[in-house]
C-alpha cells in the first residue's frame, strides 16, 4: 500500500457559543486509487459543494463511491475524557450520471441541504459541541471503484458483483496517523 498523504484544501475558524473556537479543516486523502479526489470547493456555507475527481486509468469507470469522515484529532477534546482520535460521522455517496472516461476529470456538485453530502458550518459546530471537540478534521476519499464492462454484446447477460477496487482502510478513523499529526497542543 502506498503511504497516505493528505493535501490541505481549506481551513477556517468561527466563533460558536460557549467561548470555544473549534477549527475545521478539509483534506483529501491521497490514495493509490483508480479515481482520486483532486479538489474540494466550498460554496457559501456548504463545505463540500463541489468535489473534483479524476480517473487516473486507461479504463472507463462506471461507478464509484466518495466517502468523508469527520474526525476529532488526538488531544482535541474540550474536556480530557479521551486523547485518542475519534470518528464522529461518516457519509458515503454513490452514483455517476454517466461513465467517467479514461483520464477524465469531472466535478460532482452537491448543493445545499437536503442532499446527503452537504456539510455546513452549522452542522460542524453542532457536532463539535456534541462530541467535545476543539478541532474537527474532514477526511474525504474514494472508497470503491467499478469499471465499465468492455466487450459485452447487446442482449448478452453479464452478472458483475461488487466493486473492482476498494480502499484498504480499517478502523474508525481512515487515517489515524494524520489524526495524530493534527493533534491539538
N, C-alpha and C positions, 0 to 999 in steps of 0.2 A: 504494500500500500504506500502511496506517495504521502509524504508528510503534509498535513493540512496547514494552510496559511490563511489568515483572514485579512481581507483588504478593507480598510475602513471606508465606508461610503458617506456617512454624515453623522454628526453628533449634535445634540442640543440639550440645553437645560431650561428648566422653567421653575417657577415657584408655586408649588401646591400649598394647601393648608398645612397647619401644624408646624410651620417654620422649617420644614425639610426642603431640600433641593435635590430631588432624585435626578440622576443623569441617565440618559438613554443613548445608546449607540447602535447603529445598524451595520452589520458586517456580512459580506457574502463569503461563505466558506469556499476557498479554492480547492477544487477536487480534481482528481484524475477521472473525470466523468465524460460521457459522450455529449452531454448537454451541460453547459455551465451558466451560472448566473454571472453576468458581466457588469451589471449596474442596477441600482435601485434608485428611483427618483420619487421624491415625495411631491405631493400636490396639495397645498393647503394643509389641512390637519391630517390627511391620510399619508402615513409614512411609507407605505408600500404601494403607492398608487400605480407606479409603472415599474415593472420588473423586466429587464432586458436580458434575454438568454441567447446563447449561441450554440448551434450544432457544430461540434468540432470534428465530425466524422465525414466519411465519404458515402454514408448511407442516409436515406430519408428516415426521419423519426415520426412515427405515427402518434405517439402519446408519451407524456412524461408527467411526473408529479414534482411540484415545488413544495417545499416544507419550510416553515420557520418555527423556531423555538425561542421563547423569551426566557432568559436565564438570569438568575441573580448570581453574580460572580462571587468568588471566595472572599470572605470577610466583609461583605457588603450588607449584612443585616443591620437594621437600625438598632435592634436590641440583640445582644450577643447570644441568641439562642443556638445558633449554629454558624460555624465559619466555613462550612462546605458549600460549594456551588449547588444551586438548586434550579431545576426547570420549573417554570411557573405555568407555561402554556405551550401547546404545540398545535399547529394547524397544517393540514395537508390539502392542497388544491390540485385537482387532476383535470386534464382535458385540453385539447387543442382543437380549434375550429377547422384546421386543415393541417396536413403533414408539414413538418419542418424540414426543408430540403437540405442536402449536404452543404455544410459550411454557412448556412443561412443564419442571420441574426434577426430576432424579432422582439417586439415589445408586447408584453402582456399587460393590459390595463385592468386594474382593479379599482373601480370607482368607489366613492364614499359608501359607508354602510347603507344598506344591509348586506353587502357582499361579504362572503366568508373571509376574504383576505384583507379587508380593510382594517387598518391598525391605526388608531388615533391616539394623540397625546392624552386625551381624557381617559381612554381605556388603560393606557400605560400608567397614568397617575393612580388610577383605581387599583391596578394590580400591585403597584409599588406599596401602596398603603395596606392592602390585604395580605401581602406577603413579606412585610417587614423589610423592604429593600431600599437602600440608599442609591443603588445603581442597578439598572437593568441593561442587558445586552441582548439584542435581537440577532440571532444567527439564522441565516437563510441559505438554503442549498437545494440541490436536485436530489430527490430521494430515489427515483427509479425512471428508467427509460425503456420504451418499447419501440423497436424498429418496425418500419413498414415492411410487409412481406412482399418480396420480389418474386417474379415469375409464377404467380398464381393465375391460372387461366380463369376467365369469367365463368361463373357457374360451378367452378370446382370447389368442393368442400375443403376448408382449411381450418383446423382447430389449433389455436395457439393459446396457451395458458400462461399467464404471468408475464412480468417484465423480462427483458433480455439483459438488463443491467440493474443493479440495486446497490445503494450505498453500503458501506461497511461499518457504520456507526453502531455502537452498542451502548446501553445505559441510558440514563435520563438526560444527560447533557451531551449534545452532539460532539462538542469539542471541549472536554474538561480541562485540557492543558491551556486553552485560550481563556477559559473562565478563571483559572488560577493566575495567569499573566495579567488579567484585567482587575486583579484584586484591589479592593479599597484599602487605603492606608489607615 
